[in-house]
Structure formats: C-alpha cells, structure tokens
Amino acid sequence: MKITQFECFEVEPRWLFLKISTDEGICGWGEPGVEGRTATARQAVMELADYLIGKDPLRIMDHWETLYRGGFYRGGVILSSALAGIDQALWDIKGKYYNAPIHALLGGPCRDSIRVYSWIGGDKPGDVGRAAKAAVERGFTAVKMNGTDELQIVDSYKGIDDAVARIAEVRDAVGPHVGIGVDFHGRVHKPMAKMLAKALEEYRPMFIEEPVLPEYLDGLRELSNHTAIPIATGERMFSRQDFKHLFEARVVDIIQPDPCHAGGITECFRIAAMAEAYDVAVAFHCPLGPIALAANLQLDGATYNAFIQEQSLGIHYNQGTDLLDYLVDSSVFDYKDGYAAIPQGPGLGIEVNEEKVREMAAKGHRWRNPVWRHKDGTVAEW
C-alpha cells in the first residue's frame, strides 16, 4: 500500500481537515489546523506531503521521526500541527487496514468511556449560572468557563471580585459536586493569579487552567505552592521536550496537550506516558472538530491517567456550523450521563461526510481570533 494524495479542506467554523488517500482505496482523515492560521498550516502540510507520496502509510513511527527531524528546523505550533494532522490520518489508515480502532493498536483499551465537560459562558463570560444549570440538565457532570475578562499585569480588585462572583454563581447553580474548570486563558499574570486562586478555593474548582502562561515556570511554581486547587496547563506546548521541563519543575497537576497541535496521536501518547511517571493527570485539549474529538477519544481509550475530555459541541466558536454536521453517523458522539463512549469502529471510529466537507470547503473561512486591548490602549491577552 502506498500514499497517493493529500487534500486539505478549510471548513467553517474555523477548522482544517486533511484527507490522505492510498492506492488500495483506504483513506485517512486528520485535523492539522491552527485556529486563525489555517492557511499557514495547510501550506506546511503540503510541504511535508512531498516526502510521504509513494510511501507505505503503515510505517507511522518512521514517518513521524522523519518529518520531525528531517527538516532541521522543528517544533512550534505550525510544524507540530501539520505533523499532528498527518499522524492522525496515518493512524486512521492503519486502523482501517487492520479493521481495528486506534486504541486497540496502542495496546488495547483501559476504559470504555470517559467523562466529558461542556463549555459555558463564551469568551467574556456571562449568564454562566443558567448555562451551567442547563448543561447539568443535559447530563453533564462538569463544565468549563473562562474565568475572567482581560486583566492587566496588576489590575483592580474589581477584576478579582467579578471573577469570583461568576464562579460563585456557577457553584450556587449546580451544587457542590459538579466539576467546574476555570480557564484563565493566559489572561492573568502572577500578581493577580495569586489573589484569584486564593479567593476561588472556597468554591472548589475542578482545576484552574493556564493561571499564568506556561513559559513562566517560576510563576507556576510559586502559584502551585500558594494554592490547593489543581493547576492545569499545556494546550500551548507542542513536544515531549516542552512537557519535560514542566514535569521536572513539579508545577502542574493536569496536562492538556492537544493532539491537533502537539504532534498528533503518536506524540501525545508519549507525553501522557511521561506524565504518568510524575503522577500527573491528563485532560486532552479539544475545542475543534469531529476528527479532533475522535483522535482524542482514541487516545483516552488507551491512556490510564486521562480523567476528563474537552469537547466542542455547542461551544461559542461553533456558531452556525458544529462538529456533528460533518459526520455520516453523529450517534458516535452521543453522551450518556456526562460520559462519552470510546469509538469502536476501525481507525478513528468515525465516518466523515466527505460530500459535506467538500461543499463547505468551497466556501472556506477566514476565522481570526479577536484582538483585545486594555483601557490604556495596551494589547491584552485573548
């Protein structure tokens, strides 16, 4: 079997899909997109494709190492995301070739399902209590929300008070035992993060995410010594080497590598194994499309220290087009009692609606993340 063709599809709301075809009629799908940079990621995929045309798709590890090491310059979000989408598609081909789900090829399942959470509140969180209650009524046992608007490096106590009030509203709405993930989204700097973490403890968050940006290891260390709330980070980290420094610093309780950005299924499986050696939990990052979610669930099936899965159904980015629109059978992502079953079909375990993908790719998209500014005119973290 040989690889014959690469095709990329930019589709709404902000996604990039990849189809790899072979001379035996087996094709695989991946999601190599970078939110707001899909055209750049698409070009990177096509440059890497030059090496793979004519190659055996089943030699996944050799292809991964060659694409990673063979170009001299490596890593970063664009190259790692391009590699991630290719890796997902190759695993999809391999699973279809052997008529087995990917998790079976990774050693077999260690679970049948995984807890999932629902996003509430939007970029600038509002009406979170009612949204959280509605999510619980739909069967979710955990929600995640952006904790704050933009904050300057040292801001007013009003920013702290507003964030605490919103999280208190959610806790009051859902009771004491529903999980609440609070995403600081890199918007908070160390001086404010310390105050926020202390103020939030009484509301028992499931975790605080990116309380400071992951490159500030000293800040993460100080914060981890300051609060009992589990700290999560990692969606903006793209390799084992990145996570190695995080583990060695002993500053994190939950890692969130993204199989669409951090080298795909191959690299994220290795990152998760590293985390287990440090007694660190895994919650794979996945605010993207159906191919991304399928890849995440396949990893969850074979990753012992995974404990919850992000999913984008109904997320505020998916206005007008959602992840189920691109599937032939959307029931594969039916959630029951706050859990998603690990897909059992071959490869990724989903059937992509290629006709719909091609229809939407003809329209394309130019999604860009917003640019925020503080009152004094300085650019703010989104």
C-alpha positions as CSV (number, residue, x, y, z in Angstrom):
1,M,0.0,0.0,0.0
2,K,1.3,3.4,-1.0
3,I,0.2,7.0,-0.2
4,T,-1.1,8.7,-3.4
5,Q,-2.7,12.0,-2.5
6,F,-3.1,14.7,0.2
7,E,-6.1,17.0,0.2
8,C,-6.8,19.8,2.7
9,F,-10.2,21.4,3.3
10,E,-10.7,24.7,5.2
11,V,-14.2,24.5,6.6
12,E,-16.4,26.5,8.9
13,P,-16.4,27.5,11.6
14,R,-12.5,27.6,11.9
15,W,-11.2,24.1,11.0
16,L,-8.8,22.5,8.6
17,F,-9.4,18.8,7.6
18,L,-6.8,16.6,5.8
19,K,-7.6,13.5,3.7
20,I,-4.7,11.1,2.8
21,S,-5.5,8.6,0.1
22,T,-3.8,5.3,-0.8
23,D,-3.6,3.1,-3.9
24,E,-5.7,0.5,-2.1
25,G,-8.7,2.8,-1.7
26,I,-8.2,3.2,2.1
27,C,-8.1,6.9,3.2
28,G,-7.4,8.5,6.5
29,W,-8.6,11.8,8.0
30,G,-6.8,14.3,10.3
31,E,-7.2,17.8,11.7
32,P,-3.9,19.8,11.3
33,G,-5.5,23.3,11.7
34,V,-4.2,26.1,13.8
35,E,-7.0,28.4,14.9
36,G,-6.7,31.6,13.0
37,R,-3.7,30.3,10.9
38,T,-5.3,27.5,8.8
39,A,-3.8,28.7,5.5
40,T,-0.3,28.6,7.0
41,A,-0.9,25.2,8.5
42,R,-2.3,24.0,5.2
43,Q,0.8,25.0,3.4
44,A,3.0,23.3,5.9
45,V,1.0,20.1,5.5
46,M,1.5,20.2,1.7
47,E,5.3,20.8,2.1
48,L,5.5,17.7,4.4
49,A,3.4,15.7,1.9
50,D,6.2,15.8,-0.6
51,Y,8.2,13.3,1.4
52,L,5.2,10.9,2.0
53,I,3.8,10.5,-1.5
54,G,4.6,7.0,-2.6
55,K,5.5,5.8,0.9
56,D,3.9,3.0,2.9
57,P,1.4,4.6,5.3
58,L,1.7,1.9,7.9
59,R,5.3,3.0,8.9
60,I,3.9,5.7,11.2
61,M,6.8,6.0,13.7
62,D,9.4,6.2,10.9
63,H,7.4,8.8,9.1
64,W,6.8,10.8,12.3
65,E,10.5,10.9,13.2
66,T,11.5,11.7,9.6
67,L,9.0,14.6,9.3
68,Y,10.0,15.9,12.8
69,R,13.8,15.5,12.4
70,G,14.3,15.6,8.7
71,G,13.8,19.4,8.1
72,F,16.4,20.6,10.5
73,Y,14.0,23.3,11.9
74,R,11.4,21.6,14.1
75,G,8.6,22.2,16.6
76,G,6.5,25.2,17.0
77,V,2.7,25.3,16.6
78,I,2.7,25.3,12.7
79,L,5.0,22.4,12.1
80,S,3.8,20.4,15.0
81,S,0.2,20.9,14.0
82,A,0.9,19.9,10.4
83,L,2.6,16.8,11.7
84,A,-0.3,16.1,14.1
85,G,-2.9,16.1,11.3
86,I,-0.8,13.8,9.1
87,D,-0.2,11.5,12.1
88,Q,-3.9,11.2,12.8
89,A,-4.7,10.4,9.2
90,L,-2.0,7.7,9.1
91,W,-3.3,6.1,12.3
92,D,-6.8,6.2,10.7
93,I,-5.5,4.4,7.7
94,K,-3.7,1.8,9.8
95,G,-6.8,1.2,11.9
96,K,-8.9,0.7,8.8
97,Y,-6.3,-1.6,7.3
98,Y,-6.3,-3.9,10.3
99,N,-10.1,-3.3,10.9
100,A,-9.4,-2.1,14.5
101,P,-9.8,1.1,16.4
102,I,-6.7,3.1,17.1
103,H,-6.8,2.4,20.8
104,A,-6.5,-1.3,20.1
105,L,-3.3,-0.7,18.2
106,L,-2.0,1.4,21.1
107,G,-2.2,-1.6,23.4
108,G,-5.9,-2.0,23.9
109,P,-8.4,-0.1,25.9
110,C,-8.0,0.7,29.6
111,R,-11.5,2.2,29.7
112,D,-14.9,2.0,27.9
113,S,-15.8,5.7,28.3
114,I,-14.6,9.0,29.6
115,R,-16.2,11.9,31.4
116,V,-16.7,15.0,29.2
117,Y,-17.4,18.6,30.1
118,S,-19.4,21.3,28.4
119,W,-18.2,24.9,27.8
120,I,-20.3,27.7,29.1
121,G,-20.2,31.4,29.1
122,G,-18.3,32.4,26.0
123,D,-15.1,34.4,25.6
124,K,-16.2,37.1,28.0
125,P,-18.2,35.0,30.5
126,G,-21.8,36.0,31.2
127,D,-25.0,34.3,32.2
128,V,-22.9,31.4,33.5
129,G,-25.2,30.2,36.2
130,R,-28.1,29.5,33.9
131,A,-25.8,28.0,31.3
132,A,-24.2,25.7,33.9
133,K,-27.6,24.5,35.1
134,A,-28.7,23.8,31.6
135,A,-25.6,21.7,30.9
136,V,-26.2,19.7,34.1
137,E,-29.8,19.1,32.9
138,R,-28.4,17.7,29.7
139,G,-26.5,15.2,31.7
140,F,-23.0,16.8,32.1
141,T,-21.3,16.4,35.4
142,A,-18.7,19.0,34.7
143,V,-18.4,22.4,32.9
144,K,-15.6,24.8,32.0
145,M,-15.7,28.5,31.7
146,N,-13.4,31.4,31.1
147,G,-12.8,32.9,34.5
148,T,-12.1,36.5,33.6
149,D,-12.2,39.2,31.1
150,E,-8.8,40.8,30.2
151,L,-6.7,41.7,33.1
152,Q,-3.5,43.9,33.2
153,I,-0.4,42.6,34.9
154,V,-1.6,44.4,38.1
155,D,-5.3,45.2,37.9
156,S,-8.0,46.3,40.2
157,Y,-9.8,44.3,42.8
158,K,-12.9,44.7,40.8
159,G,-11.5,42.2,38.3
160,I,-11.0,39.7,41.1
161,D,-14.4,40.4,42.5
162,D,-16.1,39.9,39.2
163,A,-14.4,36.6,38.5
164,V,-15.2,35.3,42.0
165,A,-18.8,36.3,41.6
166,R,-19.2,34.4,38.3
167,I,-17.7,31.2,39.7
168,A,-19.8,31.5,42.9
169,E,-22.9,31.9,40.6
170,V,-22.0,28.6,38.9
171,R,-21.4,26.8,42.1
172,D,-24.7,28.0,43.5
173,A,-26.5,26.9,40.3
174,V,-25.1,23.4,40.1
175,G,-24.5,22.4,43.7
176,P,-21.4,21.1,45.5
177,H,-20.3,18.2,43.4
178,V,-20.4,19.2,39.7
179,G,-16.9,19.9,38.4
180,I,-16.0,23.4,37.4
181,G,-13.0,24.0,35.3
182,V,-11.9,27.7,35.4
183,D,-9.8,28.7,32.4
184,F,-7.7,31.8,32.9
185,H,-6.6,31.6,29.3
186,G,-3.3,33.2,29.9
187,R,-5.1,36.5,30.6
188,V,-3.9,36.6,34.2
189,H,-0.4,37.5,35.4
190,K,1.3,36.3,38.5
191,P,0.3,39.1,40.9
192,M,-3.4,38.7,40.1
193,A,-3.3,34.9,39.7
194,K,-2.2,34.6,43.4
195,M,-5.1,36.6,44.6
196,L,-7.6,34.9,42.3
197,A,-6.5,31.4,43.3
198,K,-6.8,32.2,47.0
199,A,-10.3,33.7,46.5
200,L,-11.6,30.8,44.5
201,E,-10.6,28.0,46.8
202,E,-13.9,28.0,48.7
203,Y,-15.8,27.2,45.5
204,R,-13.7,24.1,45.0
205,P,-12.9,24.3,41.2
206,M,-12.0,21.1,39.5
207,F,-8.9,22.9,38.2
208,I,-7.6,26.3,37.2
209,E,-6.2,26.3,33.7
210,E,-3.3,28.5,32.4
211,P,-3.4,30.6,35.6
212,V,-0.2,32.1,34.0
213,L,1.3,31.4,30.7
214,P,3.2,28.1,30.6
215,E,6.5,29.7,29.8
216,Y,6.6,31.3,33.2
217,L,7.7,28.3,35.1
218,D,8.8,30.3,38.1
219,G,5.3,31.8,38.3
220,L,3.6,28.4,38.1
221,R,5.9,27.1,40.8
222,E,5.0,30.0,43.1
223,L,1.3,29.6,42.4
224,S,1.4,25.8,42.9
225,N,2.9,26.4,46.4
226,H,0.2,29.0,47.1
227,T,-3.0,27.1,46.3
228,A,-4.6,23.7,46.9
229,I,-6.6,24.0,43.6
230,P,-5.2,21.6,40.9
231,I,-3.3,23.5,38.2
232,A,-3.8,22.6,34.5
233,T,-1.8,23.8,31.5
234,G,-0.3,22.6,28.2
235,E,-2.5,23.5,25.3
236,R,0.3,25.8,24.0
237,M,3.0,23.2,24.4
238,F,3.9,21.0,21.5
239,S,6.5,18.4,22.3
240,R,7.8,16.0,24.9
241,Q,10.7,18.4,25.5
242,D,8.3,21.2,26.4
243,F,6.5,19.0,28.9
244,K,9.7,17.6,30.3
245,H,10.6,21.0,31.7
246,L,7.1,21.3,33.2
247,F,7.3,17.9,34.9
248,E,10.8,18.4,36.2
249,A,9.7,21.8,37.7
250,R,6.9,20.0,39.7
251,V,4.4,22.8,39.0
252,V,1.4,21.2,37.4
253,D,-1.3,18.6,38.3
254,I,-3.1,18.2,35.0
255,I,-1.6,18.5,31.5
256,Q,-3.6,19.4,28.4
257,P,-1.7,18.5,25.3
258,D,-3.7,18.9,22.1
259,P,-3.5,16.0,19.6
260,C,-4.1,18.5,16.8
261,H,-1.1,20.7,17.8
262,A,1.3,18.6,19.8
263,G,2.5,16.1,17.2
264,G,-0.7,14.0,16.9
265,I,-1.6,10.7,18.4
266,T,2.0,9.4,18.4
267,E,3.4,12.3,20.4
268,C,0.5,12.8,22.8
269,F,0.5,9.2,23.7
270,R,4.2,9.5,24.7
271,I,3.6,12.8,26.6
272,A,0.8,11.1,28.6
273,A,3.1,8.3,29.5
274,M,5.7,10.8,30.7
275,A,3.0,12.5,32.8
276,E,2.0,9.2,34.5
277,A,5.6,8.8,35.7
278,Y,5.2,12.1,37.6
279,D,1.7,11.2,38.9
280,V,0.2,14.0,36.7
281,A,-3.3,13.6,35.2
282,V,-4.2,14.2,31.5
283,A,-7.2,16.1,30.1
284,F,-6.5,16.3,26.3
285,H,-7.3,19.7,24.8
286,C,-10.0,19.7,22.1
287,P,-12.1,22.8,21.2
288,L,-12.0,21.8,17.5
289,G,-13.9,19.5,15.1
290,P,-15.1,15.9,14.9
291,I,-11.8,14.4,13.6
292,A,-10.0,16.1,16.5
293,L,-12.5,14.7,19.0
294,A,-12.3,11.2,17.6
295,A,-8.5,11.3,17.8
296,N,-8.8,12.5,21.5
297,L,-11.2,9.7,22.4
298,Q,-8.9,7.1,20.8
299,L,-6.1,8.4,23.0
300,D,-8.4,8.4,26.1
301,G,-9.2,4.8,25.5
302,A,-5.5,3.8,25.9
303,T,-4.4,6.4,28.4
304,Y,-4.8,5.4,32.0
305,N,-4.2,8.9,33.6
306,A,-6.7,10.6,31.3
307,F,-9.6,11.7,33.5
308,I,-11.8,14.1,31.5
309,Q,-12.2,15.1,27.9
310,E,-12.9,18.6,26.4
311,Q,-15.4,18.6,23.5
312,S,-16.7,21.4,21.4
313,L,-20.3,20.6,20.8
314,G,-22.2,23.9,21.3
315,I,-19.1,25.9,22.1
316,H,-19.3,29.6,21.4
317,Y,-16.9,29.4,18.4
318,N,-19.2,27.0,16.5
319,Q,-21.9,29.4,15.5
320,G,-23.9,28.1,12.5
321,T,-21.8,25.0,12.0
322,D,-21.0,22.4,14.6
323,L,-18.9,19.2,14.7
324,L,-21.8,16.8,14.1
325,D,-22.5,18.4,10.7
326,Y,-19.5,16.7,9.2
327,L,-20.3,13.1,10.2
328,V,-22.3,10.5,8.4
329,D,-23.4,9.0,11.8
330,S,-23.4,11.5,14.6
331,S,-24.5,9.0,17.2
332,V,-20.8,8.0,17.7
333,F,-20.6,11.2,19.8
334,D,-23.8,10.6,21.9
335,Y,-23.0,11.4,25.5
336,K,-24.7,9.5,28.3
337,D,-24.7,10.6,32.0
338,G,-21.8,13.0,31.3
339,Y,-19.6,10.4,29.6
340,A,-18.6,9.7,26.0
341,A,-18.1,6.1,24.8
342,I,-14.7,5.3,23.2
343,P,-15.5,4.8,19.5
344,Q,-15.1,1.1,18.5
345,G,-15.1,1.4,14.7
346,P,-11.9,1.0,12.7
347,G,-9.3,3.8,12.7
348,L,-10.7,6.9,14.3
349,G,-14.1,5.3,14.6
350,I,-16.0,7.9,12.6
351,E,-17.2,8.3,9.0
352,V,-16.6,11.7,7.7
353,N,-19.3,13.1,5.4
354,E,-17.0,13.9,2.6
355,E,-19.7,15.5,0.4
356,K,-20.4,18.0,3.2
357,V,-16.7,18.7,3.7
358,R,-16.2,19.5,0.0
359,E,-19.4,21.6,-0.1
360,M,-18.2,23.7,2.9
361,A,-14.6,23.8,1.7
362,A,-15.8,25.6,-1.5
363,K,-17.0,28.3,0.8
364,G,-13.9,28.3,3.2
365,H,-13.4,30.6,6.1
366,R,-11.2,33.4,7.4
367,W,-11.6,33.0,11.1
368,R,-9.4,35.1,13.2
369,N,-9.2,35.4,17.0
370,P,-10.3,38.7,18.4
371,V,-7.6,41.3,19.4
372,W,-8.4,42.8,22.8
373,R,-7.0,46.0,24.4
374,H,-6.9,47.3,27.9
375,K,-8.4,50.7,28.7
376,D,-4.9,52.3,28.4
377,G,-4.5,51.0,24.8
378,T,-2.1,48.2,25.5
379,V,-2.8,44.9,23.8
380,A,-4.5,42.3,26.1
381,E,-4.2,38.5,26.2
382,W,-7.2,36.9,24.5
